[in-house]
């Protein structure tokens, strides 16, 4: 992730010398989140065990994969999130947004460590989410919060993202969080494109939002997410016709 000019200024003014440069600020951030990387590795192993019976049951086709290619939030992303949280203004009728700083981000940010379970079909997402939700090993070790945007109406969602998200907080170490996202392949594809086309541009040029991404382009991006959800829903119907023996005639 490329640093914006605002991020570089924040680093120079807030991170202690000699780490307050674009070249060295990571040396200040990374040691503080090493434990998150360890937690991510161990939890991934637990989830892998949970998924083994499901992958065996659906071994005749692709069921899911664990993607931990971005399992640790980058120092640049952390700085950007801290800076933006401090600049964000509360919207009318909404509570004050979470404020992060260099002293509290380690125990306040819930996505410093994360991985994804990328599934083939919508019903596979439900099965994986159920396995996580009902895991004694996970529920004994973590406080777990679940949020799903898969079936939320468009006007209740801030973006086109659709996923089931679990935020896990270690019971014996409050403030140590891990995030698990469960989504379909199409949902992940949209998310990656949105990150490149929209999120990164808005982050780099916050004062040029209307110029770079006017409302009609926002609408197109959101509509693309809805089209992919329709495709997911149709693929789910076809899967049901193949695996569960359902058909149009049976539905009548």
Secondary structure by P-SEA (a helix, b strand, c coil): ccccaaaaaaaacccccccccccccccccccccaaaaaaaaaaaaaaaaaaaaaaaaacccccbbbbcccccccaaaaaaaaaaaaaccccccccccccccccccccccccccccccccccaaaaaaaaaaaaacaaaaaccbbbbbbcccccccccccccbbbbbbbbcccccccbbbbbbbcaaaaaaaaaaaaacaaaaaaccccccccccaaaaaaaaaaaaaaaaaaaaaaaaaaaccccccccccc
